Amino acid sequence: MGAPVPVGVVALDPVLEAGTRSTLLACPELTLCEPADARVAVLTVDRLGPAELDTVRLTRAHRQRPAVVLVAGALASGDALHALAAGARGLLLRREADASRLGHAVLAAAQDDCTLPTDLLEEVLDSPADARHGSGGWAGGTLSDRERSVLRLVADGHETAEIAQRLAYSPRTVTTVVHDITQRFRLRNRAHAVAYALRAGLL
């Protein structure tokens, strides 16, 4: 048996943080530390929304780039897909996150593996078609035909001027379309937008 995996807890609610820490303390393969020093960060939330997804991304951006296991009190349709697209490596509902399951998810994430309960896995596998037709996730969780056309050309490596010429748009329109996509999904840049759209089944 190797050294315990350093794991940190991220939670906006101190009660949720205390409960998660207590559960993790029951796992001898893990050792608690500050999130900034963790190999895996466990993010505990009530519900999943844009702010919580931003927290997943920010946690992944820490110096150590910890894997993130997300524990949520409740998940709406499409939330699992959004969580994975934001960078989560594991996803559990809080009612199922006992020491055994949470410990397993953390150890898997430390090995760069991804764990999901069976029902959430089925939702993710079924979700790309749903996402394309606007039936999954939050309002605004799909791309318009114009946005999809622009993003496909971005994915093919075309610059703004080339995209504008091919689609008969002004360069400013192309820039605005890309900006709108990155703002709506809280993405960092064009490359992130393409990667997110592909993983989320929006392209």
Residue pairs with C-beta under 8 A, 6 or more apart in sequence:
1 29
4 28
4 29
4 30
4 31
5 29
5 30
5 31
5 39
5 40
5 106
5 107
5 110
6 30
6 31
6 32
6 33
6 37
6 38
6 39
6 40
7 24
7 30
7 31
7 32
7 33
7 38
7 39
7 40
7 41
7 42
7 106
8 32
8 33
8 34
8 35
8 36
8 37
8 38
8 40
8 41
8 42
8 66
9 17
9 20
9 21
9 24
9 32
9 35
9 41
9 42
9 44
10 17
10 35
10 41
10 42
10 43
10 44
10 55
10 59
11 17
11 20
11 43
11 44
11 45
12 45
12 55
13 44
13 46
16 44
16 45
16 46
17 44
19 44
20 42
20 44
20 71
20 97
20 102
21 32
23 97
23 98
23 99
23 102
24 30
24 32
24 42
24 99
24 102
24 103
24 106
25 32
26 99
26 103
27 99
27 102
27 103
27 106
29 103
29 107
30 103
30 106
30 107
35 41
35 59
35 62
35 66
36 62
36 63
36 64
37 64
38 64
38 66
39 64
39 66
39 67
39 110
40 66
40 67
40 68
40 69
40 89
40 106
40 109
40 110
41 59
41 62
41 66
41 67
41 68
41 69
42 68
42 69
42 70
42 71
42 102
42 106
43 52
43 55
43 56
43 59
43 68
43 69
43 70
43 71
43 88
44 71
44 72
44 94
45 52
45 55
45 70
45 71
45 72
45 73
46 72
46 73
46 74
47 72
47 73
47 74
47 75
47 76
48 70
48 72
48 75
48 76
48 79
48 82
48 83
49 138
50 138
50 186
53 82
53 83
53 86
53 186
54 186
56 68
56 70
56 83
56 86
56 87
56 88
57 86
57 87
57 186
59 66
59 68
60 66
60 68
60 86
60 87
67 89
67 90
67 109
67 110
67 112
68 87
68 88
68 89
68 90
68 109
69 88
69 89
69 90
69 91
69 92
69 102
69 105
69 106
69 109
69 115
70 83
70 88
70 90
70 91
70 92
71 92
71 93
71 94
71 97
71 102
72 79
72 91
72 92
72 93
72 94
73 93
73 94
74 93
75 91
75 93
75 120
76 137
76 138
77 123
77 135
77 136
77 137
78 123
78 127
78 130
78 131
78 136
78 137
78 138
78 141
79 137
80 91
80 116
80 120
80 123
80 124
80 127
81 123
81 124
81 127
81 131
81 136
81 137
81 200
81 201
82 137
82 138
82 141
82 200
83 91
84 91
84 114
84 124
84 199
85 196
85 199
85 200
89 108
89 109
89 112
89 113
89 114
89 115
90 105
90 106
90 108
90 109
90 114
90 115
90 116
91 105
91 115
91 116
91 117
91 120
92 101
92 102
92 105
92 117
93 117
96 117
104 115
105 115
108 114
108 115
109 115
116 124
127 136
127 201
128 200
128 201
129 201
130 136
131 137
131 141
131 142
131 200
131 201
131 202
132 142
132 201
132 202
133 142
134 141
134 142
140 184
142 202
143 151
143 181
143 197
143 202
143 203
146 177
147 177
147 180
147 181
148 202
148 203
149 167
150 163
150 167
150 169
150 174
150 177
150 178
151 178
151 181
151 193
151 194
151 197
151 203
152 203
153 162
153 163
153 166
153 167
154 163
154 178
154 190
154 193
154 194
155 194
155 197
155 198
155 203
158 166
160 171
160 174
160 175
161 171
163 169
163 174
164 170
164 171
164 173
164 174
167 174
169 177
178 190
178 193
181 187
181 193
181 197
182 188
182 189
182 190
182 192
182 193
185 193
185 196
187 193
187 196
194 203
196 202
197 203
